[in-house]
Amino acid sequence: MAVRVLSIVGNRPQFIKSGPVSVALGEAGIDEVVLHTGQHYDRELSEVFFEELGLPEPAYRLELRTAAPEAMRPGIARAVEAERPDWVLVYGDTNSTLAGAQAAAGVRVAHVEAGLRSGDLSMPEERNRIAVDRIAALLLCPDERSRRTLAAEGVRGAVEVVGDVMADASIRLAPVARERSHVLERLALEPGGYLVATIHREANVEPGRLARIVDGLRRTGEQVVFPAHPRTRARLAELPGNVRVVQPLGYLDMAALASQARVIVTDSGGLQKEAYWYGVPCVTARPSTEWVDTVEAGANVLVDDDPELLAAAVAQARMPDERPPLYGDGSAAPRVAASLAAA
C-alpha cells in the first residue's frame, strides 16, 4: 500500500519548496494530497506559483485569508481526519507550518528545513521553528549545522540531512527564468544595473523600521526595484525617486529579476539563499539570520534597519572569490521522498 502524505503549504516560499518535492513524491510512488491554508491570498503570491511551478492542485483550500494558526488548525485537522495520511509534511517556519504540525492529531509530522536557528526569539519564525521541531517525528535538515543544533536540543524525532529543497528549485528554474522571462525588458532594466529589494516581515513593516529601511535604499543612490508584498505596500509612505515599487512577481519573473541584480536587499530567508546560489551579493535588513553560512562566506551582510549601514553595505557588496557550495547539491527532494517512504 502506497505511503500517503498530506502536504501543508500557505505562502510563497512554501510553494517554491513544495514544487520539487511533489515531483519527487510522485516519482517515488507516494500519494500526495495538498492543503493550501490561504495564509497568502494575493493571487501574485499564491495562485501564480501553482501555475508556474506545475504544482498539484490543492485538494483542500481553506481560503482563510489570515496568518493566525488558531484559525488554520480546525480545517487542517478535518483534512487529517478525512485523509488519514501516513505523514503530515510541513515546510519552513511560517504560521502555516506551526498550524500543520499542531493539527496533525497523532499523525507523524515531517519537517522540511528542520534545525535552523537565528538565535532571535523575538521573531515569530524562530519560535515556530523550535515548536515544530519538538513535535516532528522526522526532521529533514538542510545542513550539518542544523543537525548539530537539533542534537544539542535533544529533539525526539529522527534527524536526517537531506539538503535544501529550494536549491533544487533554484538550480533547475533560474536558467529557465532568464530565458523565458521578459521582466527586465518590461521594466527597462539592464543586467547588473539595479538593486532588488523585498521587505515583508512583520517587524520590518512597522512604520518606523520600514521608513528607516527605505531611507537606506534612498541613500544608495542606485535604481531600486521593490516588488512589494501586500502588507508592505499598504504601509509604504512617500517613496524616494530611486525606489520603484512594482506588484509582486511570479516565480519565473522574480528569479530572472533577482538573479541579474547587482545586489539584493531583503529580509526574506529564502531570498538570502537564492542570492547565494545566483552569485548576487545580499544585504539583509534583519539583526540576525538562520542562514549563518552565507554571512560567514562573505556573501551576505546583516544591517538591521540602520540606513547608513544599509547604504554602505550595498556600496561595498561583492561576492567572495571563493564560494563554497552551501545547502545541498540540488537533490534534496528525492532524499525527502526516500526518507518518507522508508521511515
ZASELO-102280 format. One record per residue (C-alpha): x, y, z; residue in three letters. Coordinates in steps of 0.2 Angstrom, whole numbers, m for minus. Layout:
<site <X, Y, Z>, ALA> ...
This chain:
<site <0, 0, 0>, MET> <site <7, 17, m5>, ALA> <site <13, 29, 8>, VAL> <site <1, 44, 9>, ARG> <site <7, 62, 13>, VAL> <site <m4, 77, 17>, LEU> <site <7, 92, 12>, SER> <site <3, 109, 21>, ILE> <site <8, 125, 11>, VAL> <site <2, 143, 13>, GLY> <site <15, 156, 7>, ASN> <site <27, 159, m7>, ARG> <site <42, 151, m1>, PRO> <site <32, 135, 3>, GLN> <site <25, 134, m14>, PHE> <site <43, 135, m21>, ILE> <site <49, 122, m9>, LYS> <site <35, 110, m12>, SER> <site <37, 110, m31>, GLY> <site <52, 99, m32>, PRO> <site <46, 88, m18>, VAL> <site <29, 85, m26>, SER> <site <38, 79, m42>, VAL> <site <49, 68, m31>, ALA> <site <35, 61, m21>, LEU> <site <26, 56, m37>, GLY> <site <41, 48, m44>, GLU> <site <43, 38, m28>, ALA> <site <25, 31, m29>, GLY> <site <20, 41, m14>, ILE> <site <2, 48, m14>, ASP> <site <2, 67, m10>, GLU> <site <m13, 77, m5>, VAL> <site <m10, 96, m4>, VAL> <site <m19, 108, 8>, LEU> <site <m17, 127, 5>, HIS> <site <m20, 136, 21>, THR> <site <m23, 153, 12>, GLY> <site <m10, 162, 23>, GLN> <site <m5, 171, 7>, HIS> <site <m21, 175, m3>, TYR> <site <m15, 188, m15>, ASP> <site <m15, 180, m32>, ARG> <site <3, 185, m36>, GLU> <site <9, 177, m20>, LEU> <site <m1, 161, m22>, SER> <site <m11, 155, m37>, GLU> <site <3, 161, m49>, VAL> <site <15, 149, m41>, PHE> <site <4, 134, m43>, PHE> <site <3, 139, m62>, GLU> <site <21, 142, m65>, GLU> <site <29, 128, m55>, LEU> <site <16, 115, m60>, GLY> <site <11, 111, m43>, LEU> <site <m3, 98, m40>, PRO> <site <m20, 107, m37>, GLU> <site <m23, 108, m19>, PRO> <site <m37, 96, m13>, ALA> <site <m41, 107, 1>, TYR> <site <m41, 126, 1>, ARG> <site <m45, 134, 17>, LEU> <site <m46, 152, 10>, GLU> <site <m44, 159, 27>, LEU> <site <m35, 175, 22>, ARG> <site <m26, 175, 39>, THR> <site <m10, 171, 46>, ALA> <site <m17, 165, 63>, ALA> <site <m13, 147, 67>, PRO> <site <m28, 145, 78>, GLU> <site <m39, 149, 63>, ALA> <site <m30, 136, 52>, MET> <site <m29, 121, 64>, ARG> <site <m48, 116, 63>, PRO> <site <m48, 115, 44>, GLY> <site <m31, 105, 44>, ILE> <site <m37, 94, 57>, ALA> <site <m53, 90, 47>, ARG> <site <m42, 86, 32>, ALA> <site <m31, 74, 43>, VAL> <site <m46, 65, 49>, GLU> <site <m53, 63, 31>, ALA> <site <m37, 58, 23>, GLU> <site <m29, 48, 36>, ARG> <site <m11, 51, 29>, PRO> <site <5, 42, 35>, ASP> <site <13, 59, 36>, TRP> <site <9, 77, 38>, VAL> <site <23, 86, 29>, LEU> <site <27, 104, 33>, VAL> <site <39, 117, 27>, TYR> <site <50, 130, 35>, GLY> <site <44, 142, 49>, ASP> <site <28, 151, 45>, THR> <site <12, 150, 55>, ASN> <site <5, 138, 42>, SER> <site <20, 126, 47>, THR> <site <15, 128, 65>, LEU> <site <m3, 125, 62>, ALA> <site <0, 110, 52>, GLY> <site <11, 102, 65>, ALA> <site <m1, 106, 79>, GLN> <site <m16, 99, 70>, ALA> <site <m8, 83, 65>, ALA> <site <m18, 74, 79>, ALA> <site <m7, 59, 81>, GLY> <site <m1, 58, 63>, VAL> <site <18, 58, 61>, ARG> <site <24, 76, 56>, VAL> <site <39, 78, 44>, ALA> <site <48, 95, 45>, HIS> <site <57, 101, 29>, VAL> <site <71, 114, 35>, GLU> <site <72, 107, 52>, ALA> <site <85, 113, 64>, GLY> <site <88, 131, 58>, LEU> <site <90, 144, 71>, ARG> <site <94, 163, 70>, SER> <site <95, 165, 89>, GLY> <site <82, 179, 89>, ASP> <site <67, 173, 100>, LEU> <site <58, 190, 96>, SER> <site <55, 183, 79>, MET> <site <39, 173, 77>, PRO> <site <48, 162, 64>, GLU> <site <61, 157, 77>, GLU> <site <48, 152, 89>, ARG> <site <39, 142, 76>, ASN> <site <54, 133, 71>, ARG> <site <58, 127, 89>, ILE> <site <40, 122, 92>, ALA> <site <38, 112, 76>, VAL> <site <55, 103, 78>, ASP> <site <49, 97, 96>, ARG> <site <33, 90, 88>, ILE> <site <41, 82, 72>, ALA> <site <44, 63, 71>, ALA> <site <56, 66, 56>, LEU> <site <67, 81, 55>, LEU> <site <74, 85, 37>, LEU> <site <89, 96, 39>, CYS> <site <97, 107, 25>, PRO> <site <115, 105, 33>, ASP> <site <126, 98, 46>, GLU> <site <124, 114, 57>, ARG> <site <106, 111, 58>, SER> <site <109, 93, 63>, ARG> <site <121, 98, 77>, ARG> <site <108, 111, 83>, THR> <site <95, 98, 85>, LEU> <site <106, 86, 93>, ALA> <site <111, 99, 106>, ALA> <site <92, 102, 109>, GLU> <site <88, 84, 112>, GLY> <site <74, 83, 100>, VAL> <site <64, 66, 100>, ARG> <site <62, 64, 81>, GLY> <site <73, 55, 69>, ALA> <site <86, 68, 61>, VAL> <site <92, 67, 43>, GLU> <site <102, 79, 32>, VAL> <site <95, 80, 15>, VAL> <site <100, 97, 8>, GLY> <site <89, 111, 4>, ASP> <site <74, 109, m7>, VAL> <site <74, 127, m13>, MET> <site <91, 123, m21>, ALA> <site <83, 110, m31>, ASP> <site <70, 123, m37>, ALA> <site <83, 137, m40>, SER> <site <96, 126, m49>, ILE> <site <83, 120, m61>, ARG> <site <72, 135, m64>, LEU> <site <84, 150, m63>, ALA> <site <91, 147, m81>, PRO> <site <73, 144, m87>, VAL> <site <68, 160, m79>, ALA> <site <81, 170, m88>, ARG> <site <77, 163, m104>, GLU> <site <58, 164, m103>, ARG> <site <55, 180, m93>, SER> <site <54, 197, m101>, HIS> <site <54, 206, m84>, VAL> <site <70, 216, m87>, LEU> <site <63, 222, m104>, GLU> <site <46, 227, m96>, ARG> <site <55, 237, m83>, LEU> <site <68, 244, m94>, ALA> <site <82, 237, m84>, LEU> <site <100, 231, m88>, GLU> <site <108, 216, m80>, PRO> <site <119, 222, m66>, GLY> <site <112, 239, m67>, GLY> <site <99, 239, m52>, TYR> <site <96, 233, m35>, LEU> <site <81, 222, m30>, VAL> <site <73, 225, m13>, ALA> <site <60, 214, m4>, THR> <site <54, 218, 14>, ILE> <site <39, 209, 21>, HIS> <site <42, 203, 39>, ARG> <site <31, 208, 52>, GLU> <site <44, 218, 62>, ALA> <site <50, 227, 47>, ASN> <site <33, 233, 41>, VAL> <site <31, 243, 57>, GLU> <site <31, 261, 50>, PRO> <site <47, 267, 59>, GLY> <site <58, 252, 54>, ARG> <site <51, 252, 36>, LEU> <site <54, 271, 35>, ALA> <site <72, 268, 40>, ARG> <site <75, 254, 28>, ILE> <site <68, 264, 14>, VAL> <site <79, 279, 19>, ASP> <site <94, 267, 17>, GLY> <site <88, 262, 0>, LEU> <site <87, 281, m4>, ARG> <site <105, 283, 2>, ARG> <site <111, 270, m11>, THR> <site <108, 282, m25>, GLY> <site <105, 267, m36>, GLU> <site <90, 261, m45>, GLN> <site <80, 250, m34>, VAL> <site <66, 239, m39>, VAL> <site <54, 234, m25>, PHE> <site <41, 220, m28>, PRO> <site <30, 224, m13>, ALA> <site <21, 211, m3>, HIS> <site <3, 217, 0>, PRO> <site <6, 220, 19>, ARG> <site <22, 231, 14>, THR> <site <13, 240, 0>, ARG> <site <m1, 246, 12>, ALA> <site <11, 254, 24>, ARG> <site <23, 262, 12>, LEU> <site <24, 281, 14>, ALA> <site <31, 293, 0>, GLU> <site <45, 284, m9>, LEU> <site <62, 292, m14>, PRO> <site <64, 294, m33>, GLY> <site <76, 280, m35>, ASN> <site <64, 267, m27>, VAL> <site <52, 259, m39>, ARG> <site <38, 249, m32>, VAL> <site <30, 235, m43>, VAL> <site <17, 222, m40>, GLN> <site <23, 205, m33>, PRO> <site <30, 195, m46>, LEU> <site <28, 176, m51>, GLY> <site <42, 165, m48>, TYR> <site <50, 165, m65>, LEU> <site <50, 184, m66>, ASP> <site <56, 186, m49>, MET> <site <70, 173, m52>, ALA> <site <75, 182, m68>, ALA> <site <75, 199, m59>, LEU> <site <84, 194, m43>, ALA> <site <97, 183, m52>, SER> <site <103, 198, m63>, GLN> <site <103, 212, m50>, ALA> <site <119, 220, m44>, ARG> <site <114, 217, m26>, VAL> <site <98, 210, m17>, ILE> <site <92, 219, m1>, VAL> <site <80, 208, 8>, THR> <site <73, 202, 25>, ASP> <site <67, 185, 17>, SER> <site <76, 169, 22>, GLY> <site <73, 161, 5>, GLY> <site <80, 175, m5>, LEU> <site <96, 176, 5>, GLN> <site <99, 158, 0>, LYS> <site <94, 161, m18>, GLU> <site <105, 176, m19>, ALA> <site <120, 165, m14>, TYR> <site <115, 152, m27>, TRP> <site <113, 166, m41>, TYR> <site <130, 173, m36>, GLY> <site <122, 190, m31>, VAL> <site <128, 199, m15>, PRO> <site <115, 201, m2>, CYS> <site <111, 214, 11>, VAL> <site <99, 208, 25>, THR> <site <88, 220, 34>, ALA> <site <87, 210, 50>, ARG> <site <98, 209, 66>, PRO> <site <100, 190, 64>, SER> <site <98, 176, 51>, THR> <site <95, 157, 51>, GLU> <site <107, 156, 36>, TRP> <site <123, 160, 45>, VAL> <site <134, 152, 32>, ASP> <site <130, 165, 19>, THR> <site <136, 178, 31>, VAL> <site <152, 168, 36>, GLU> <site <156, 166, 17>, ALA> <site <156, 185, 15>, GLY> <site <141, 184, 3>, ALA> <site <128, 192, 15>, ASN> <site <129, 206, 27>, VAL> <site <117, 210, 41>, LEU> <site <112, 228, 43>, VAL> <site <96, 228, 53>, ASP> <site <86, 244, 50>, ASP> <site <101, 256, 50>, ASP> <site <100, 267, 34>, PRO> <site <118, 271, 35>, GLU> <site <124, 254, 37>, LEU> <site <112, 248, 23>, LEU> <site <119, 260, 10>, ALA> <site <137, 257, 15>, ALA> <site <134, 238, 13>, ALA> <site <126, 240, m4>, VAL> <site <141, 251, m10>, ALA> <site <154, 238, m4>, GLN> <site <144, 222, m9>, ALA> <site <154, 210, m19>, ARG> <site <153, 191, m20>, MET> <site <168, 182, m12>, PRO> <site <181, 175, m25>, ASP> <site <178, 158, m17>, GLU> <site <160, 152, m15>, ARG> <site <159, 135, m6>, PRO> <site <143, 125, m10>, PRO> <site <130, 128, 3>, LEU> <site <114, 119, 7>, TYR> <site <115, 104, m4>, GLY> <site <118, 99, m22>, ASP> <site <100, 100, m30>, GLY> <site <95, 83, m25>, SER> <site <86, 86, m8>, ALA> <site <68, 82, m14>, ALA> <site <72, 64, m19>, PRO> <site <80, 62, m2>, ARG> <site <65, 69, 6>, VAL> <site <54, 57, m3>, ALA> <site <65, 42, 1>, ALA> <site <65, 47, 19>, SER> <site <46, 47, 20>, LEU> <site <45, 31, 11>, ALA> <site <57, 22, 22>, ALA> <site <53, 29, 39>, ALA> 
